[in-house]
Amino acid sequence: MEVPPGLETAAIVNKVCRFKKSLYGLKQSPRAWFEKFTCVLKKHGYFQSQSDHTMFIKYSQKGQRAILIVYVDDIILTGDFLDEIPRIKG
């Protein structure tokens, strides 16, 4: 890793840089992405399954459900809550 351009290197000889957020290629990146993704889904009314933490479910008032499953870099969206599916895709 290199010091960002414009930062005086003489002033930071015995110091280290601290990341404010995860970057691609770091071990923490997938976990940071999944945590952010989970927060966004919860804000949209989804809840995380207790039996499979990669599955999220949202119920309509009529009992319809939208199910979203995350697997590596794929997302599967299914269910009978037909109004929700295009909403979450957009």
PDB file as gemmi writes it, atoms N, CA and C in Angstrom:
CRYST1    1.000    1.000    1.000  90.00  90.00  90.00 P 1                      
ATOM      1  N   MET A   1       0.838  -1.166   0.000  1.00  0.00           N  
ATOM      2  CA  MET A   1       0.000   0.000   0.000  1.00  0.00           C  
ATOM      3  C   MET A   1       0.884   1.231   0.000  1.00  0.00           C  
ATOM      4  N   GLU A   2       0.451   2.262  -0.692  1.00  0.00           N  
ATOM      5  CA  GLU A   2       1.224   3.497  -0.771  1.00  0.00           C  
ATOM      6  C   GLU A   2       0.461   4.648  -0.132  1.00  0.00           C  
ATOM      7  N   VAL A   3       1.213   5.634   0.306  1.00  0.00           N  
ATOM      8  CA  VAL A   3       0.625   6.840   0.883  1.00  0.00           C  
ATOM      9  C   VAL A   3      -0.070   7.612  -0.237  1.00  0.00           C  
ATOM     10  N   PRO A   4      -1.263   8.150   0.018  1.00  0.00           N  
ATOM     11  CA  PRO A   4      -1.974   8.906  -1.012  1.00  0.00           C  
ATOM     12  C   PRO A   4      -1.166  10.101  -1.499  1.00  0.00           C  
ATOM     13  N   PRO A   5      -1.276  10.452  -2.798  1.00  0.00           N  
ATOM     14  CA  PRO A   5      -0.553  11.610  -3.328  1.00  0.00           C  
ATOM     15  C   PRO A   5      -0.934  12.885  -2.576  1.00  0.00           C  
ATOM     16  N   GLY A   6       0.028  13.728  -2.352  1.00  0.00           N  
ATOM     17  CA  GLY A   6      -0.220  14.996  -1.667  1.00  0.00           C  
ATOM     18  C   GLY A   6       0.004  14.935  -0.171  1.00  0.00           C  
ATOM     19  N   LEU A   7       0.143  13.743   0.378  1.00  0.00           N  
ATOM     20  CA  LEU A   7       0.386  13.597   1.804  1.00  0.00           C  
ATOM     21  C   LEU A   7       1.888  13.573   2.022  1.00  0.00           C  
ATOM     22  N   GLU A   8       2.379  14.424   2.886  1.00  0.00           N  
ATOM     23  CA  GLU A   8       3.819  14.507   3.115  1.00  0.00           C  
ATOM     24  C   GLU A   8       4.300  13.257   3.843  1.00  0.00           C  
ATOM     25  N   THR A   9       5.205  12.523   3.212  1.00  0.00           N  
ATOM     26  CA  THR A   9       5.683  11.274   3.804  1.00  0.00           C  
ATOM     27  C   THR A   9       6.658  11.492   4.955  1.00  0.00           C  
ATOM     28  N   ALA A  10       7.362  12.601   4.993  1.00  0.00           N  
ATOM     29  CA  ALA A  10       8.313  12.860   6.079  1.00  0.00           C  
ATOM     30  C   ALA A  10       7.579  13.013   7.413  1.00  0.00           C  
ATOM     31  N   ALA A  11       6.365  13.506   7.375  1.00  0.00           N  
ATOM     32  CA  ALA A  11       5.604  13.737   8.600  1.00  0.00           C  
ATOM     33  C   ALA A  11       4.994  12.451   9.152  1.00  0.00           C  
ATOM     34  N   ILE A  12       4.967  11.395   8.359  1.00  0.00           N  
ATOM     35  CA  ILE A  12       4.310  10.168   8.810  1.00  0.00           C  
ATOM     36  C   ILE A  12       5.241   8.959   8.819  1.00  0.00           C  
ATOM     37  N   VAL A  13       6.498   9.168   9.099  1.00  0.00           N  
ATOM     38  CA  VAL A  13       7.478   8.079   9.065  1.00  0.00           C  
ATOM     39  C   VAL A  13       7.101   6.951  10.020  1.00  0.00           C  
ATOM     40  N   ASN A  14       6.726   7.254  11.234  1.00  0.00           N  
ATOM     41  CA  ASN A  14       6.417   6.232  12.232  1.00  0.00           C  
ATOM     42  C   ASN A  14       4.915   6.072  12.465  1.00  0.00           C  
ATOM     43  N   LYS A  15       4.127   6.351  11.471  1.00  0.00           N  
ATOM     44  CA  LYS A  15       2.669   6.274  11.613  1.00  0.00           C  
ATOM     45  C   LYS A  15       2.105   5.304  10.580  1.00  0.00           C  
ATOM     46  N   VAL A  16       0.870   4.898  10.796  1.00  0.00           N  
ATOM     47  CA  VAL A  16       0.180   4.015   9.853  1.00  0.00           C  
ATOM     48  C   VAL A  16      -1.115   4.677   9.396  1.00  0.00           C  
ATOM     49  N   CYS A  17      -1.633   4.214   8.284  1.00  0.00           N  
ATOM     50  CA  CYS A  17      -2.920   4.716   7.784  1.00  0.00           C  
ATOM     51  C   CYS A  17      -4.028   3.786   8.270  1.00  0.00           C  
ATOM     52  N   ARG A  18      -5.190   4.346   8.540  1.00  0.00           N  
ATOM     53  CA  ARG A  18      -6.339   3.554   8.965  1.00  0.00           C  
ATOM     54  C   ARG A  18      -7.435   3.707   7.923  1.00  0.00           C  
ATOM     55  N   PHE A  19      -8.005   2.570   7.481  1.00  0.00           N  
ATOM     56  CA  PHE A  19      -9.080   2.601   6.492  1.00  0.00           C  
ATOM     57  C   PHE A  19     -10.364   3.111   7.124  1.00  0.00           C  
ATOM     58  N   LYS A  20     -11.075   3.943   6.397  1.00  0.00           N  
ATOM     59  CA  LYS A  20     -12.399   4.370   6.838  1.00  0.00           C  
ATOM     60  C   LYS A  20     -13.463   3.385   6.378  1.00  0.00           C  
ATOM     61  N   LYS A  21     -13.195   2.665   5.295  1.00  0.00           N  
ATOM     62  CA  LYS A  21     -14.117   1.645   4.813  1.00  0.00           C  
ATOM     63  C   LYS A  21     -13.315   0.581   4.077  1.00  0.00           C  
ATOM     64  N   SER A  22     -13.919  -0.589   3.893  1.00  0.00           N  
ATOM     65  CA  SER A  22     -13.232  -1.685   3.211  1.00  0.00           C  
ATOM     66  C   SER A  22     -13.119  -1.411   1.727  1.00  0.00           C  
ATOM     67  N   LEU A  23     -12.044  -1.897   1.147  1.00  0.00           N  
ATOM     68  CA  LEU A  23     -11.796  -1.752  -0.280  1.00  0.00           C  
ATOM     69  C   LEU A  23     -11.843  -3.119  -0.932  1.00  0.00           C  
ATOM     70  N   TYR A  24     -12.016  -3.127  -2.257  1.00  0.00           N  
ATOM     71  CA  TYR A  24     -11.970  -4.392  -2.985  1.00  0.00           C  
ATOM     72  C   TYR A  24     -10.615  -5.041  -2.784  1.00  0.00           C  
ATOM     73  N   GLY A  25     -10.604  -6.354  -2.651  1.00  0.00           N  
ATOM     74  CA  GLY A  25      -9.357  -7.082  -2.510  1.00  0.00           C  
ATOM     75  C   GLY A  25      -8.933  -7.321  -1.072  1.00  0.00           C  
ATOM     76  N   LEU A  26      -9.583  -6.691  -0.126  1.00  0.00           N  
ATOM     77  CA  LEU A  26      -9.254  -6.923   1.281  1.00  0.00           C  
ATOM     78  C   LEU A  26     -10.088  -8.083   1.817  1.00  0.00           C  
ATOM     79  N   LYS A  27      -9.585  -8.749   2.847  1.00  0.00           N  
ATOM     80  CA  LYS A  27     -10.324  -9.863   3.437  1.00  0.00           C  
ATOM     81  C   LYS A  27     -11.677  -9.422   3.991  1.00  0.00           C  
ATOM     82  N   GLN A  28     -11.756  -8.182   4.458  1.00  0.00           N  
ATOM     83  CA  GLN A  28     -12.980  -7.691   5.082  1.00  0.00           C  
ATOM     84  C   GLN A  28     -14.034  -7.241   4.072  1.00  0.00           C  
ATOM     85  N   SER A  29     -13.665  -7.090   2.811  1.00  0.00           N  
ATOM     86  CA  SER A  29     -14.569  -6.520   1.810  1.00  0.00           C  
ATOM     87  C   SER A  29     -15.886  -7.273   1.659  1.00  0.00           C  
ATOM     88  N   PRO A  30     -15.883  -8.598   1.502  1.00  0.00           N  
ATOM     89  CA  PRO A  30     -17.168  -9.292   1.353  1.00  0.00           C  
ATOM     90  C   PRO A  30     -18.077  -9.122   2.567  1.00  0.00           C  
ATOM     91  N   ARG A  31     -17.506  -9.178   3.744  1.00  0.00           N  
ATOM     92  CA  ARG A  31     -18.318  -9.015   4.958  1.00  0.00           C  
ATOM     93  C   ARG A  31     -18.888  -7.600   5.056  1.00  0.00           C  
ATOM     94  N   ALA A  32     -18.072  -6.606   4.739  1.00  0.00           N  
ATOM     95  CA  ALA A  32     -18.542  -5.217   4.774  1.00  0.00           C  
ATOM     96  C   ALA A  32     -19.663  -5.008   3.761  1.00  0.00           C  
ATOM     97  N   TRP A  33     -19.513  -5.586   2.566  1.00  0.00           N  
ATOM     98  CA  TRP A  33     -20.556  -5.471   1.543  1.00  0.00           C  
ATOM     99  C   TRP A  33     -21.846  -6.124   2.025  1.00  0.00           C  
ATOM    100  N   PHE A  34     -21.746  -7.331   2.603  1.00  0.00           N  
ATOM    101  CA  PHE A  34     -22.935  -8.052   3.048  1.00  0.00           C  
ATOM    102  C   PHE A  34     -23.633  -7.316   4.189  1.00  0.00           C  
ATOM    103  N   GLU A  35     -22.871  -6.730   5.098  1.00  0.00           N  
ATOM    104  CA  GLU A  35     -23.470  -5.957   6.196  1.00  0.00           C  
ATOM    105  C   GLU A  35     -24.222  -4.745   5.662  1.00  0.00           C  
ATOM    106  N   LYS A  36     -23.646  -4.053   4.695  1.00  0.00           N  
ATOM    107  CA  LYS A  36     -24.310  -2.895   4.089  1.00  0.00           C  
ATOM    108  C   LYS A  36     -25.569  -3.342   3.340  1.00  0.00           C  
ATOM    109  N   PHE A  37     -25.464  -4.426   2.576  1.00  0.00           N  
ATOM    110  CA  PHE A  37     -26.593  -4.974   1.828  1.00  0.00           C  
ATOM    111  C   PHE A  37     -27.727  -5.355   2.778  1.00  0.00           C  
ATOM    112  N   THR A  38     -27.384  -5.990   3.901  1.00  0.00           N  
ATOM    113  CA  THR A  38     -28.374  -6.377   4.902  1.00  0.00           C  
ATOM    114  C   THR A  38     -29.091  -5.156   5.464  1.00  0.00           C  
ATOM    115  N   CYS A  39     -28.353  -4.104   5.770  1.00  0.00           N  
ATOM    116  CA  CYS A  39     -28.960  -2.874   6.297  1.00  0.00           C  
ATOM    117  C   CYS A  39     -29.945  -2.270   5.305  1.00  0.00           C  
ATOM    118  N   VAL A  40     -29.580  -2.254   4.037  1.00  0.00           N  
ATOM    119  CA  VAL A  40     -30.457  -1.688   3.004  1.00  0.00           C  
ATOM    120  C   VAL A  40     -31.737  -2.513   2.891  1.00  0.00           C  
ATOM    121  N   LEU A  41     -31.615  -3.830   2.876  1.00  0.00           N  
ATOM    122  CA  LEU A  41     -32.809  -4.677   2.778  1.00  0.00           C  
ATOM    123  C   LEU A  41     -33.719  -4.498   3.988  1.00  0.00           C  
ATOM    124  N   LYS A  42     -33.143  -4.402   5.173  1.00  0.00           N  
ATOM    125  CA  LYS A  42     -33.955  -4.208   6.375  1.00  0.00           C  
ATOM    126  C   LYS A  42     -34.694  -2.876   6.330  1.00  0.00           C  
ATOM    127  N   LYS A  43     -34.075  -1.854   5.757  1.00  0.00           N  
ATOM    128  CA  LYS A  43     -34.752  -0.557   5.605  1.00  0.00           C  
ATOM    129  C   LYS A  43     -35.932  -0.656   4.646  1.00  0.00           C  
ATOM    130  N   HIS A  44     -35.885  -1.630   3.728  1.00  0.00           N  
ATOM    131  CA  HIS A  44     -36.974  -1.843   2.775  1.00  0.00           C  
ATOM    132  C   HIS A  44     -38.019  -2.835   3.301  1.00  0.00           C  
ATOM    133  N   GLY A  45     -37.919  -3.226   4.559  1.00  0.00           N  
ATOM    134  CA  GLY A  45     -38.933  -4.070   5.171  1.00  0.00           C  
ATOM    135  C   GLY A  45     -38.661  -5.562   5.148  1.00  0.00           C  
ATOM    136  N   TYR A  46     -37.490  -5.972   4.730  1.00  0.00           N  
ATOM    137  CA  TYR A  46     -37.136  -7.387   4.720  1.00  0.00           C  
ATOM    138  C   TYR A  46     -36.605  -7.786   6.090  1.00  0.00           C  
ATOM    139  N   PHE A  47     -36.797  -9.046   6.447  1.00  0.00           N  
ATOM    140  CA  PHE A  47     -36.144  -9.547   7.654  1.00  0.00           C  
ATOM    141  C   PHE A  47     -35.272 -10.730   7.281  1.00  0.00           C  
ATOM    142  N   GLN A  48     -34.227 -10.919   8.045  1.00  0.00           N  
ATOM    143  CA  GLN A  48     -33.237 -11.952   7.768  1.00  0.00           C  
ATOM    144  C   GLN A  48     -33.687 -13.266   8.404  1.00  0.00           C  
ATOM    145  N   SER A  49     -33.632 -14.342   7.639  1.00  0.00           N  
ATOM    146  CA  SER A  49     -34.022 -15.660   8.135  1.00  0.00           C  
ATOM    147  C   SER A  49     -33.092 -16.095   9.269  1.00  0.00           C  
ATOM    148  N   GLN A  50     -33.666 -16.720  10.284  1.00  0.00           N  
ATOM    149  CA  GLN A  50     -32.866 -17.239  11.396  1.00  0.00           C  
ATOM    150  C   GLN A  50     -32.112 -18.505  10.999  1.00  0.00           C  
ATOM    151  N   SER A  51     -32.681 -19.279  10.069  1.00  0.00           N  
ATOM    152  CA  SER A  51     -32.053 -20.545   9.684  1.00  0.00           C  
ATOM    153  C   SER A  51     -31.002 -20.386   8.595  1.00  0.00           C  
ATOM    154  N   ASP A  52     -31.110 -19.331   7.788  1.00  0.00           N  
ATOM    155  CA  ASP A  52     -30.143 -19.086   6.716  1.00  0.00           C  
ATOM    156  C   ASP A  52     -29.934 -17.579   6.617  1.00  0.00           C  
ATOM    157  N   HIS A  53     -28.802 -17.094   7.091  1.00  0.00           N  
ATOM    158  CA  HIS A  53     -28.584 -15.644   7.160  1.00  0.00           C  
ATOM    159  C   HIS A  53     -28.452 -14.986   5.790  1.00  0.00           C  
ATOM    160  N   THR A  54     -28.373 -15.778   4.715  1.00  0.00           N  
ATOM    161  CA  THR A  54     -28.302 -15.198   3.368  1.00  0.00           C  
ATOM    162  C   THR A  54     -29.681 -15.099   2.718  1.00  0.00           C  
ATOM    163  N   MET A  55     -30.735 -15.451   3.446  1.00  0.00           N  
ATOM    164  CA  MET A  55     -32.098 -15.384   2.923  1.00  0.00           C  
ATOM    165  C   MET A  55     -32.871 -14.276   3.638  1.00  0.00           C  
ATOM    166  N   PHE A  56     -33.535 -13.448   2.848  1.00  0.00           N  
ATOM    167  CA  PHE A  56     -34.314 -12.328   3.361  1.00  0.00           C  
ATOM    168  C   PHE A  56     -35.744 -12.468   2.854  1.00  0.00           C  
ATOM    169  N   ILE A  57     -36.718 -12.163   3.721  1.00  0.00           N  
ATOM    170  CA  ILE A  57     -38.123 -12.344   3.379  1.00  0.00           C  
ATOM    171  C   ILE A  57     -38.886 -11.065   3.709  1.00  0.00           C  
ATOM    172  N   LYS A  58     -39.827 -10.733   2.826  1.00  0.00           N  
ATOM    173  CA  LYS A  58     -40.722  -9.606   3.078  1.00  0.00           C  
ATOM    174  C   LYS A  58     -42.142 -10.071   2.803  1.00  0.00           C  
ATOM    175  N   TYR A  59     -43.051  -9.805   3.749  1.00  0.00           N  
ATOM    176  CA  TYR A  59     -44.452 -10.185   3.602  1.00  0.00           C  
ATOM    177  C   TYR A  59     -45.299  -8.958   3.287  1.00  0.00           C  
ATOM    178  N   SER A  60     -46.299  -9.161   2.440  1.00  0.00           N  
ATOM    179  CA  SER A  60     -47.266  -8.097   2.175  1.00  0.00           C  
ATOM    180  C   SER A  60     -48.374  -8.192   3.219  1.00  0.00           C  
ATOM    181  N   GLN A  61     -49.268  -7.233   3.222  1.00  0.00           N  
ATOM    182  CA  GLN A  61     -50.397  -7.267   4.150  1.00  0.00           C  
ATOM    183  C   GLN A  61     -51.362  -8.398   3.812  1.00  0.00           C  
ATOM    184  N   LYS A  62     -51.314  -8.857   2.563  1.00  0.00           N  
ATOM    185  CA  LYS A  62     -52.180  -9.956   2.120  1.00  0.00           C  
ATOM    186  C   LYS A  62     -51.540 -11.326   2.355  1.00  0.00           C  
ATOM    187  N   GLY A  63     -50.348 -11.359   2.925  1.00  0.00           N  
ATOM    188  CA  GLY A  63     -49.666 -12.619   3.191  1.00  0.00           C  
ATOM    189  C   GLY A  63     -48.772 -13.092   2.059  1.00  0.00           C  
ATOM    190  N   GLN A  64     -48.657 -12.299   1.015  1.00  0.00           N  
ATOM    191  CA  GLN A  64     -47.736 -12.643  -0.072  1.00  0.00           C  
ATOM    192  C   GLN A  64     -46.315 -12.428   0.427  1.00  0.00           C  
ATOM    193  N   ARG A  65     -45.364 -13.107  -0.209  1.00  0.00           N  
ATOM    194  CA  ARG A  65     -43.986 -12.932   0.243  1.00  0.00           C  
ATOM    195  C   ARG A  65     -43.026 -12.799  -0.934  1.00  0.00           C  
ATOM    196  N   ALA A  66     -41.992 -12.023  -0.694  1.00  0.00           N  
ATOM    197  CA  ALA A  66     -40.857 -11.907  -1.610  1.00  0.00           C  
ATOM    198  C   ALA A  66     -39.666 -12.494  -0.865  1.00  0.00           C  
ATOM    199  N   ILE A  67     -38.944 -13.377  -1.539  1.00  0.00           N  
ATOM    200  CA  ILE A  67     -37.797 -14.045  -0.928  1.00  0.00           C  
ATOM    201  C   ILE A  67     -36.559 -13.701  -1.740  1.00  0.00           C  
ATOM    202  N   LEU A  68     -35.534 -13.228  -1.060  1.00  0.00           N  
ATOM    203  CA  LEU A  68     -34.283 -12.848  -1.701  1.00  0.00           C  
ATOM    204  C   LEU A  68     -33.166 -13.669  -1.072  1.00  0.00           C  
ATOM    205  N   ILE A  69     -32.380 -14.337  -1.909  1.00  0.00           N  
ATOM    206  CA  ILE A  69     -31.284 -15.176  -1.427  1.00  0.00           C  
ATOM    207  C   ILE A  69     -29.985 -14.702  -2.066  1.00  0.00           C  
ATOM    208  N   VAL A  70     -28.948 -14.556  -1.256  1.00  0.00           N  
ATOM    209  CA  VAL A  70     -27.631 -14.128  -1.737  1.00  0.00           C  
ATOM    210  C   VAL A  70     -26.701 -15.333  -1.708  1.00  0.00           C  
ATOM    211  N   TYR A  71     -26.018 -15.569  -2.823  1.00  0.00           N  
ATOM    212  CA  TYR A  71     -25.023 -16.639  -2.883  1.00  0.00           C  
ATOM    213  C   TYR A  71     -23.808 -16.121  -3.646  1.00  0.00           C  
ATOM    214  N   VAL A  72     -22.718 -15.912  -2.964  1.00  0.00           N  
ATOM    215  CA  VAL A  72     -21.461 -15.372  -3.487  1.00  0.00           C  
ATOM    216  C   VAL A  72     -21.744 -14.041  -4.185  1.00  0.00           C  
ATOM    217  N   ASP A  73     -21.780 -14.018  -5.524  1.00  0.00           N  
ATOM    218  CA  ASP A  73     -22.062 -12.759  -6.226  1.00  0.00           C  
ATOM    219  C   ASP A  73     -23.365 -12.838  -7.017  1.00  0.00           C  
ATOM    220  N   ASP A  74     -24.249 -13.760  -6.623  1.00  0.00           N  
ATOM    221  CA  ASP A  74     -25.556 -13.900  -7.263  1.00  0.00           C  
ATOM    222  C   ASP A  74     -26.652 -13.585  -6.260  1.00  0.00           C  
ATOM    223  N   ILE A  75     -27.761 -13.051  -6.765  1.00  0.00           N  
ATOM    224  CA  ILE A  75     -28.931 -12.777  -5.940  1.00  0.00           C  
ATOM    225  C   ILE A  75     -30.131 -13.406  -6.631  1.00  0.00           C  
ATOM    226  N   ILE A  76     -30.865 -14.233  -5.898  1.00  0.00           N  
ATOM    227  CA  ILE A  76     -32.078 -14.862  -6.417  1.00  0.00           C  
ATOM    228  C   ILE A  76     -33.262 -14.184  -5.748  1.00  0.00           C  
ATOM    229  N   LEU A  77     -34.210 -13.728  -6.550  1.00  0.00           N  
ATOM    230  CA  LEU A  77     -35.398 -13.045  -6.045  1.00  0.00           C  
ATOM    231  C   LEU A  77     -36.618 -13.788  -6.561  1.00  0.00           C  
ATOM    232  N   THR A  78     -37.457 -14.247  -5.656  1.00  0.00           N  
ATOM    233  CA  THR A  78     -38.631 -15.017  -6.045  1.00  0.00           C  
ATOM    234  C   THR A  78     -39.763 -14.750  -5.063  1.00  0.00           C  
ATOM    235  N   GLY A  79     -40.916 -15.305  -5.337  1.00  0.00           N  
ATOM    236  CA  GLY A  79     -42.046 -15.186  -4.438  1.00  0.00           C  
ATOM    237  C   GLY A  79     -43.313 -14.822  -5.174  1.00  0.00           C  
ATOM    238  N   ASP A  80     -44.404 -14.705  -4.408  1.00  0.00           N  
ATOM    239  CA  ASP A  80     -45.692 -14.349  -5.002  1.00  0.00           C  
ATOM    240  C   ASP A  80     -46.098 -12.900  -4.705  1.00  0.00           C  
ATOM    241  N   PHE A  81     -45.218 -12.134  -4.094  1.00  0.00           N  
ATOM    242  CA  PHE A  81     -45.448 -10.705  -3.823  1.00  0.00           C  
ATOM    243  C   PHE A  81     -45.037  -9.942  -5.087  1.00  0.00           C  
ATOM    244  N   LEU A  82     -45.906  -9.982  -6.091  1.00  0.00           N  
ATOM    245  CA  LEU A  82     -45.564  -9.500  -7.430  1.00  0.00           C  
ATOM    246  C   LEU A  82     -45.312  -7.995  -7.499  1.00  0.00           C  
ATOM    247  N   ASP A  83     -45.889  -7.215  -6.600  1.00  0.00           N  
ATOM    248  CA  ASP A  83     -45.627  -5.768  -6.592  1.00  0.00           C  
ATOM    249  C   ASP A  83     -44.224  -5.456  -6.077  1.00  0.00           C  
ATOM    250  N   GLU A  84     -43.709  -6.283  -5.197  1.00  0.00           N  
ATOM    251  CA  GLU A  84     -42.411  -6.024  -4.565  1.00  0.00           C  
ATOM    252  C   GLU A  84     -41.235  -6.391  -5.468  1.00  0.00           C  
ATOM    253  N   ILE A  85     -41.378  -7.425  -6.251  1.00  0.00           N  
ATOM    254  CA  ILE A  85     -40.245  -7.913  -7.050  1.00  0.00           C  
ATOM    255  C   ILE A  85     -39.695  -6.840  -7.988  1.00  0.00           C  
ATOM    256  N   PRO A  86     -40.513  -6.165  -8.812  1.00  0.00           N  
ATOM    257  CA  PRO A  86     -39.929  -5.100  -9.653  1.00  0.00           C  
ATOM    258  C   PRO A  86     -39.435  -3.906  -8.827  1.00  0.00           C  
ATOM    259  N   ARG A  87     -40.061  -3.660  -7.680  1.00  0.00           N  
ATOM    260  CA  ARG A  87     -39.656  -2.532  -6.829  1.00  0.00           C  
ATOM    261  C   ARG A  87     -38.239  -2.738  -6.299  1.00  0.00           C  
ATOM    262  N   ILE A  88     -37.932  -3.941  -5.843  1.00  0.00           N  
ATOM    263  CA  ILE A  88     -36.599  -4.193  -5.281  1.00  0.00           C  
ATOM    264  C   ILE A  88     -35.556  -4.330  -6.384  1.00  0.00           C  
ATOM    265  N   LYS A  89     -35.968  -4.739  -7.577  1.00  0.00           N  
ATOM    266  CA  LYS A  89     -35.028  -4.838  -8.697  1.00  0.00           C  
ATOM    267  C   LYS A  89     -34.618  -3.459  -9.195  1.00  0.00           C  
ATOM    268  N   GLY A  90     -35.513  -2.496  -9.086  1.00  0.00           N  
ATOM    269  CA  GLY A  90     -35.247  -1.153  -9.609  1.00  0.00           C  
ATOM    270  C   GLY A  90     -34.542  -0.327  -8.635  1.00  0.00           C  
TER     271      GLY A  90                                                      
END                                                                             
